Amino acid sequence: MPDRAKILLVDDREENLIALEAILSSLDLVPVRARSGEEALKALLSTEFALILLDVRMPGMDGFETASHIKRRERTRNIPIIFLTVVDSAPDYAFRSYAAGAVDYLTKPFDPWVLRAKVSVFVELYNMNRRLAEQAGMLRERLTAELPPGRAGDQAAVLPELSRRLTAVESELARVRELARKSNDPTLTGPLSDLADRLNHLRSGFDALT
């Protein structure tokens, strides 16, 4: 059983962190708190996260500066970031959020259902990418293995299981695409397209093997 996906919650106010944890409590994920940009960057050094919910207004290093550091690091640059800020923020905050590399921008008070739905989809995409990486590893092993005659049955035993797993990921991707279509959320187009391309490449490699 793979570890549950972790979400990094970054906000300098305790009550906001408690509220975020309550909103996300029904989802199958592990929330991790950070009270500042510096704490967030430290957490990212040792832990893999599926998504970052990042407050814009923080003392010291604000959300934009924190996001800039995250996107400069090779290890963390591809982690999706959703910015959170109050409704009376400066009018250019939305532009600055996307320019800083955020996938989305929500103003407080936000609809808990909207936030939960967005987080849920990004967590599903993260989990699918993890499963896809596992299948790719299995496929590479099969493609590069030089099996002696006595172990020729090993490949015959592994390929049906790999095919079953690929089919399950393809079905899940179709389901998530339908959810994204119904939500009419353009921020999901890029991640879904990238995942579909990777899955198609893996399927092509598997078909060539069989």
C-alpha positions in Angstrom: 0.0 0.0 0.0 1.7 3.3 -1.1 2.0 6.1 1.3 -0.9 8.7 1.3 -0.2 11.8 -0.7 1.0 14.8 1.4 -0.2 18.4 1.0 1.9 21.3 2.3 -0.2 24.0 4.0 1.7 27.3 4.3 0.1 30.1 6.4 1.5 32.2 9.2 -1.9 32.2 11.1 -2.8 29.1 13.2 -6.5 29.6 12.7 -6.1 29.4 8.9 -4.1 26.2 9.1 -6.8 24.7 11.3 -9.5 25.7 8.9 -7.6 24.2 5.9 -7.1 20.9 7.8 -10.8 20.8 8.6 -11.8 21.4 5.0 -9.5 18.7 3.7 -10.2 16.2 6.5 -12.5 14.1 4.3 -9.8 13.5 1.7 -7.3 10.7 1.7 -4.2 12.8 2.2 -1.8 13.9 4.9 -1.7 17.7 5.6 1.7 19.1 6.7 1.9 22.6 8.3 4.4 25.4 7.7 4.1 28.7 9.4 6.4 30.6 7.1 8.0 30.5 3.7 11.3 29.4 5.4 9.5 26.5 7.1 7.9 25.5 3.8 11.3 25.4 2.0 12.8 23.4 4.9 9.9 20.9 4.7 10.4 20.5 0.9 14.0 19.4 1.4 13.0 16.1 3.0 9.4 15.4 2.0 7.6 14.8 -1.3 4.3 16.7 -1.7 1.5 16.4 -4.1 0.4 20.0 -3.8 1.2 23.2 -2.0 -1.5 25.6 -0.6 0.3 28.8 -0.2 -0.8 32.0 1.6 0.3 35.1 -0.2 0.4 37.5 2.7 3.0 36.4 5.2 5.6 38.4 7.2 9.2 38.1 6.1 9.2 35.9 3.0 5.8 36.3 1.4 4.0 33.7 -0.9 5.5 35.1 -4.1 9.0 34.9 -2.9 8.4 31.4 -1.4 7.0 30.2 -4.8 10.0 31.7 -6.6 12.4 29.6 -4.5 10.3 26.5 -5.0 10.2 26.9 -8.7 14.0 27.4 -8.9 14.7 24.1 -7.2 15.0 21.1 -9.6 13.4 18.8 -7.0 10.4 20.9 -6.3 9.7 23.0 -9.5 6.9 20.7 -10.7 4.9 20.6 -7.5 1.6 22.4 -8.2 0.9 25.6 -6.1 -2.5 27.1 -5.3 -2.2 30.6 -3.9 -4.7 31.7 -1.2 -5.3 35.3 -0.2 -7.9 37.7 1.1 -10.5 39.1 -1.3 -9.3 42.7 -0.9 -5.8 42.0 -2.2 -4.0 44.2 -4.7 -5.6 43.8 -8.2 -2.3 42.5 -9.7 -2.1 39.6 -7.2 -3.8 37.2 -9.6 -1.3 38.0 -12.4 1.6 37.8 -10.0 0.4 34.4 -8.8 0.4 32.9 -12.2 3.6 34.6 -13.1 5.2 33.0 -10.0 4.2 29.5 -11.3 0.9 28.9 -9.5 -1.6 26.6 -11.1 -4.5 28.4 -9.4 -5.5 31.4 -7.2 -8.3 31.4 -4.7 -9.5 34.4 -2.6 -10.6 34.1 1.1 -13.2 33.3 2.1 -13.3 30.6 -0.5 -15.9 27.9 -1.0 -14.7 24.8 0.9 -16.3 22.6 -1.8 -14.3 24.3 -4.6 -11.0 24.0 -2.7 -11.7 20.3 -1.8 -12.6 19.5 -5.4 -9.4 21.1 -6.7 -7.2 19.5 -4.2 -8.9 16.1 -4.8 -8.1 16.2 -8.5 -4.5 17.2 -8.0 -4.0 14.4 -5.5 -5.5 12.0 -7.9 -3.1 13.2 -10.6 -0.2 12.8 -8.2 -1.2 9.3 -7.3 -1.7 8.3 -10.9 1.8 9.7 -11.8 3.3 7.6 -9.0 1.5 4.5 -10.3 2.6 5.3 -13.8 6.2 5.6 -12.7 6.0 2.2 -11.1 4.6 0.6 -14.2 7.3 2.3 -16.3 9.9 0.8 -14.0 8.4 -2.7 -14.5 8.3 -2.2 -18.2 11.9 -1.1 -18.4 13.0 -4.1 -16.4 11.1 -6.4 -18.9 12.6 -4.6 -21.9 16.2 -4.8 -20.7 16.1 -8.2 -18.9 18.0 -11.0 -20.6 16.2 -14.0 -19.2 17.9 -17.4 -19.3 15.9 -20.2 -20.9 14.9 -21.6 -17.5 13.2 -18.3 -16.6 11.3 -17.6 -19.8 8.1 -18.0 -17.9 8.9 -15.0 -15.7 8.1 -12.6 -18.5 4.8 -14.4 -19.4 3.8 -14.1 -15.7 4.6 -10.4 -15.4 3.2 -9.0 -18.7 -0.5 -9.8 -17.9 -0.2 -8.0 -14.5 1.5 -5.0 -16.1 -1.3 -4.9 -18.7 -3.9 -5.0 -16.0 -2.3 -2.1 -14.2 -1.9 0.0 -17.3 -5.6 -0.6 -18.1 -6.6 0.5 -14.6 -4.6 3.7 -14.9 -6.1 4.4 -18.3 -9.6 4.0 -16.9 -8.8 6.2 -13.9 -7.4 8.9 -16.3 -10.6 8.8 -18.3 -12.6 9.3 -15.0 -10.5 12.2 -13.9 -10.7 13.8 -17.4 -14.5 13.6 -17.1 -14.4 15.3 -13.6 -12.2 18.0 -15.0 -14.5 18.5 -18.0 -17.6 18.9 -15.7 -15.7 21.3 -13.4 -14.7 23.4 -16.4 -11.4 24.1 -14.7 -8.7 25.1 -17.3 -5.9 24.7 -14.7 -6.2 20.9 -15.1 -5.7 20.8 -18.9 -1.9 20.9 -18.8 -1.4 18.2 -16.1 -3.9 15.9 -17.6 -2.4 16.3 -21.1 1.1 15.6 -19.7 -0.1 12.5 -17.9 -2.0 11.2 -21.0 1.2 11.6 -23.1 3.2 9.6 -20.6 0.6 6.9 -20.4 0.4 6.7 -24.2 4.2 6.3 -24.4 4.1 3.6 -21.8 1.3 1.8 -23.6 3.2 2.0 -26.9 6.3 0.4 -25.2 4.2 -2.3 -23.7 2.5 -3.1 -27.0 5.9 -3.3 -28.7 7.0 -5.8 -26.0 4.0 -8.0 -26.5 
